[in-house]
Amino acid sequence: MECTWLKIVRNMWIVDKGKGMNKFQQETDPLYKAILTEIQQALGGSFTAMDRPEVSGVGTLPSVYAVTDLAMASIASAGMAVAEFVALRRGTKPLVQVDRRLTSMWFSHSLRPIGWQLPPEWDAMAGNYKASDNWIRLHTNAPHHRRAAFHVLGCSEEREAVTKAVATWQATELEEAIVSAKGCAAVMRSVEDWNIHEQGRAVATEPLLHVSPTNFGQVPNWLISAKRPLDGVRCLI
C-alpha cells in the first residue's frame, strides 16, 4: 500500500553513521510522527503529543522509503499498547522510548545465532535481472520456486546463463510465465507504474488495517511488572 509516508520519502537515500541527530534525521522525524498518527487512527485510538513515545539513537536503514520511520512507528504503537495494558493494573502509564538504531537492527535482523552461523539469505540465482524491456527480480530461495524459474527459462543453473536467458524475455511475460509455473518473480515497477497496475489499484483501496472487534477481555487480575509487563505472556506466531 502506498501510504502517505511513502509518498513523502520517495527517492530519498540515507545512511547515517554519525553521532547525534543529523540533518536527515531532523527532516524524517516528522515522518515517524505522521506514520505513528496514521497507525493510531487506524487502530481507532487517539493520542496527544504527550502520549507519543520519546525517540533516541541515530541511524536509518538505507532505503528509498522511510523504513526506519515505519519500524519505529510500528514498535512505538506496540509499546503504547503495552503501556495501556500496564495502566489497567497499576493505574499509571510507564514511559515508552523508541531507539532508532535498535529498531533498525530489529527490522534488519532479529536473530543473532550463538555458536553457529546463519545460512545465506539468498539463493545464488536469486536477484535482479535485466529483461529486454525492464528489470525483474527472481526469487529462487525455495526449491520449488527455483525449479519453476529454471523450467521456464530453460537454461543451465549458472548466473551468466540466467542473465542471458532473462534478456530474451519481456519482463511482464517472464513474470507471468514463472508465476503460472508456481514460481516467484516480480517486475521492478516504478511507483507510477505500480499505481496504475491492477494490484496496485486494488491495494490502494484497502485501509491501513482491518480491525475485527471481538468480545472485550477482562481487566488483568495478575501482578504486572512495570519493568517487564509481558513477563509470562506467551504467544504463537
C-alpha positions in Angstrom: 0.0 0.0 0.0 1.5 3.3 -1.0 0.7 5.3 2.1 1.3 8.9 2.9 4.8 8.5 4.3 5.9 6.5 1.2 4.9 9.4 -1.0 6.8 11.9 1.2 10.1 10.0 1.2 10.2 8.7 -2.4 13.6 8.9 -4.0 15.4 9.7 -0.7 18.5 7.6 0.2 20.3 7.9 3.5 22.8 6.1 5.7 23.7 7.8 8.9 26.8 6.7 10.8 27.5 9.9 12.7 26.7 11.0 16.2 23.7 13.0 17.3 20.7 13.9 15.2 21.9 14.7 11.7 20.1 16.9 9.1 18.3 13.9 7.5 17.0 12.7 10.9 15.7 16.1 11.7 13.8 16.0 8.4 12.5 12.5 8.8 11.4 12.7 12.4 8.1 14.3 11.3 7.7 11.2 9.1 7.8 9.0 12.1 5.2 11.1 13.8 3.0 11.1 10.8 3.2 7.3 10.4 2.5 6.8 14.1 -0.5 9.1 13.9 -1.9 7.1 11.0 -1.4 3.8 12.7 -3.1 5.0 15.9 -6.0 6.4 13.9 -6.3 3.1 12.0 -6.5 1.3 15.4 -9.3 3.6 16.4 -7.4 5.3 19.1 -6.5 8.9 19.7 -3.5 10.4 21.4 -1.8 13.7 22.1 1.8 14.8 21.7 2.3 13.9 25.3 1.5 10.3 24.6 4.0 10.0 21.8 7.0 7.8 22.8 10.3 9.5 23.1 12.9 8.9 20.3 16.6 8.3 21.0 19.5 6.9 19.0 20.6 7.7 15.4 20.8 5.8 12.1 18.5 4.9 9.3 18.3 1.8 7.1 19.3 2.6 3.6 16.2 2.6 1.5 14.2 4.7 -0.9 11.4 4.6 1.6 11.3 5.5 5.3 11.7 2.0 6.5 13.2 3.0 9.9 10.4 5.5 10.5 7.9 2.8 9.7 9.7 0.4 12.0 9.8 3.0 14.8 6.1 3.8 14.5 5.2 0.1 14.5 7.2 -0.6 17.6 6.1 2.6 19.2 2.5 1.6 18.7 3.1 -1.8 20.3 4.9 -0.1 23.2 1.9 2.3 23.7 -0.4 -0.7 23.8 1.7 -2.4 26.4 1.8 0.9 28.4 -2.0 1.0 28.4 -2.0 -2.7 29.5 0.2 -1.8 32.4 -2.0 1.2 33.3 -5.0 -1.1 33.6 -3.4 -2.8 36.6 -1.1 -0.2 38.0 -3.0 3.0 37.4 -0.3 4.9 35.5 1.3 4.5 32.1 5.1 3.8 32.0 7.4 5.9 29.7 7.8 4.5 26.3 11.0 5.1 24.4 12.0 4.1 20.9 15.6 3.8 19.8 16.3 4.4 16.1 19.4 2.3 16.0 17.9 -0.7 17.8 14.7 -0.5 15.8 16.6 -0.5 12.6 18.7 -3.5 13.7 15.5 -5.5 14.6 13.9 -4.8 11.2 17.2 -5.8 9.5 17.9 -8.9 11.6 16.0 -10.2 14.6 18.1 -13.4 15.1 21.7 -13.5 16.3 23.0 -17.1 16.4 25.4 -18.1 19.2 27.8 -20.9 18.3 26.6 -21.2 14.7 26.2 -19.1 11.6 23.1 -18.2 9.6 22.8 -19.7 6.1 23.0 -17.3 3.2 19.9 -15.1 3.0 19.6 -15.5 -0.8 19.9 -18.4 -3.2 22.9 -17.9 -5.6 20.5 -17.5 -8.6 18.1 -15.0 -6.9 18.3 -11.4 -7.7 17.7 -8.6 -10.2 18.0 -9.3 -13.9 17.6 -7.1 -17.0 14.9 -8.3 -19.3 14.5 -6.9 -22.9 12.4 -4.0 -21.7 12.7 -3.8 -17.9 14.2 -5.2 -14.8 12.8 -8.2 -13.0 13.5 -9.9 -9.7 13.7 -13.7 -9.4 13.1 -15.3 -6.1 14.6 -18.8 -6.0 15.2 -19.4 -2.3 12.5 -22.1 -2.1 13.4 -25.2 -4.0 10.1 -25.3 -5.9 10.5 -21.6 -6.8 14.0 -22.3 -8.2 12.7 -25.3 -10.2 9.8 -23.2 -11.7 12.2 -20.4 -12.7 14.6 -22.8 -14.5 11.7 -24.7 -16.1 10.5 -21.5 -17.7 14.0 -20.2 -18.6 15.2 -23.5 -19.9 18.9 -22.7 -19.2 21.7 -24.1 -17.0 21.8 -23.2 -13.4 24.5 -20.6 -13.7 24.3 -16.9 -13.1 25.6 -16.0 -16.6 23.2 -18.4 -18.3 20.3 -16.9 -16.3 21.3 -13.4 -17.3 21.3 -14.3 -21.0 18.0 -16.2 -20.8 16.2 -13.4 -19.0 17.4 -10.9 -21.5 15.4 -12.7 -24.3 12.1 -12.1 -22.4 9.9 -9.2 -21.9 9.7 -8.6 -18.1 6.0 -8.9 -17.7 5.7 -12.0 -19.9 8.5 -13.7 -17.8 6.8 -12.7 -14.6 3.5 -14.2 -15.7 5.2 -17.4 -17.0 7.2 -18.0 -13.8 4.2 -17.3 -11.6 2.0 -19.6 -13.8 4.6 -22.3 -13.2 4.1 -21.8 -9.4 7.3 -19.8 -9.1 8.0 -16.4 -7.8 9.1 -13.4 -9.8 8.3 -9.7 -9.9 8.8 -6.9 -12.4 10.5 -4.0 -10.8 8.0 -1.3 -11.4 8.2 2.4 -10.8 5.8 4.0 -8.3 3.9 5.4 -11.2 3.6 2.1 -12.9 2.6 0.4 -9.7 -0.2 3.0 -9.1 -1.8 2.1 -12.4 -1.2 -1.7 -12.1 -4.3 -3.8 -11.3 -2.8 -5.0 -8.0 -1.5 -1.5 -7.1 -5.0 -0.1 -7.6 -6.6 -2.8 -5.5 -4.1 -2.3 -2.6 -4.7 1.4 -2.8 -8.4 0.9 -1.9 -7.5 -1.1 1.2 -7.4 0.6 4.7 -4.1 0.6 6.5 -5.5 -2.0 9.0 -8.5 -4.3 9.1 -10.0 -4.5 12.6 -12.4 -7.2 13.6 -14.0 -6.4 17.0 -14.4 -9.3 19.4 -15.7 -9.6 23.0 -13.6 -7.5 25.3 -11.5 -9.3 27.7 -11.4 -8.7 31.4 -9.0 -6.3 33.1 -5.9 -8.4 34.1 -6.0 -9.5 37.7 -2.4 -10.8 37.9 0.6 -8.8 39.0 2.1 -6.9 36.2 5.7 -5.7 36.5 6.3 -2.2 35.3 9.8 -3.2 34.0 8.7 -6.4 32.4 5.0 -6.1 31.8 4.7 -9.0 29.4 6.7 -11.4 31.6 4.9 -14.8 31.5 2.8 -13.9 28.4 3.1 -16.5 25.6 2.0 -16.2 22.0 2.0 -18.3 18.9 3.4 -16.7 15.7 
